[in-house]
Amino acid sequence: MVTQDIIQNLIFQPGQSQDKRMAEELGIHFANIDERTDEELLLLTRKFAEFVKFYSNDDVTSAGDWSRFLGDIGNF
């Protein structure tokens, strides 16, 4: 008991003992789900918009794709 009290007094901040530390693998950015940059995601959005059809007032005839709404975001 005395030894445990001495050790607890030496540890003056939480997280210094090994059982209080969080494992590196549990960190927020240990393994990102999507590691693409913002520029790469914008370029992907621009290319994907070419495949999504846009319909104005007529539900039957396509008025083009969504790329014209995004402009030229692929070239910064």
C-alpha positions as CSV (number, residue, x, y, z in Angstrom):
1,M,0.0,0.0,0.0
2,V,2.8,2.4,0.9
3,T,4.6,1.6,-2.4
4,Q,1.4,2.3,-4.4
5,D,0.9,5.6,-2.7
6,I,4.5,6.7,-3.4
7,I,4.1,5.7,-7.1
8,Q,0.8,7.6,-7.3
9,N,2.4,10.7,-5.8
10,L,5.2,10.5,-8.4
11,I,2.6,10.4,-11.2
12,F,1.3,14.0,-11.1
13,Q,-0.5,14.2,-14.4
14,P,-3.1,11.8,-15.9
15,G,-1.9,9.8,-18.8
16,Q,1.6,9.2,-17.6
17,S,1.1,5.7,-16.5
18,Q,1.0,3.1,-19.3
19,D,-2.5,1.9,-18.7
20,K,-3.8,5.5,-19.0
21,R,-2.2,6.2,-22.4
22,M,-4.3,5.7,-25.6
23,A,-2.8,3.3,-28.1
24,E,-1.5,5.0,-31.3
25,E,-3.7,2.8,-33.4
26,L,-6.8,4.4,-31.8
27,G,-5.8,7.9,-32.8
28,I,-8.0,9.9,-35.1
29,H,-5.7,10.0,-38.1
30,F,-4.0,6.6,-37.8
31,A,-5.7,5.3,-40.9
32,N,-7.7,7.9,-42.8
33,I,-10.7,6.6,-44.7
34,D,-10.1,8.8,-47.7
35,E,-6.5,10.1,-48.1
36,R,-7.2,12.2,-51.2
37,T,-6.5,15.9,-51.1
38,D,-9.2,18.6,-51.5
39,E,-8.0,19.3,-55.1
40,E,-8.3,15.6,-56.0
41,L,-11.8,15.4,-54.6
42,L,-12.9,18.5,-56.5
43,L,-11.5,17.0,-59.7
44,L,-13.4,13.7,-59.0
45,T,-16.6,15.7,-58.5
46,R,-16.1,17.5,-61.8
47,K,-15.5,14.3,-63.7
48,F,-18.5,12.5,-62.0
49,A,-20.8,15.4,-62.8
50,E,-20.3,14.6,-66.5
51,F,-22.2,11.4,-65.9
52,V,-25.1,12.8,-64.0
53,K,-27.9,14.1,-66.3
54,F,-29.6,17.4,-65.7
55,Y,-33.3,17.8,-66.5
56,S,-34.8,21.3,-66.6
57,N,-38.6,21.6,-66.9
58,D,-39.0,18.6,-69.2
59,D,-38.7,15.3,-67.4
60,V,-38.1,13.3,-70.6
61,T,-35.3,15.2,-72.4
62,S,-32.0,15.7,-70.8
63,A,-30.7,19.3,-70.8
64,G,-27.1,18.2,-70.4
65,D,-25.0,17.2,-67.4
66,W,-24.1,18.8,-64.1
67,S,-20.5,19.8,-65.2
68,R,-21.6,23.1,-66.5
69,F,-22.9,24.1,-63.0
70,L,-19.5,23.3,-61.5
71,G,-17.5,25.3,-64.0
72,D,-13.8,24.6,-64.4
73,I,-12.9,23.5,-60.9
74,G,-10.4,21.0,-62.1
75,N,-7.8,23.6,-62.9
76,F,-7.0,25.8,-59.9
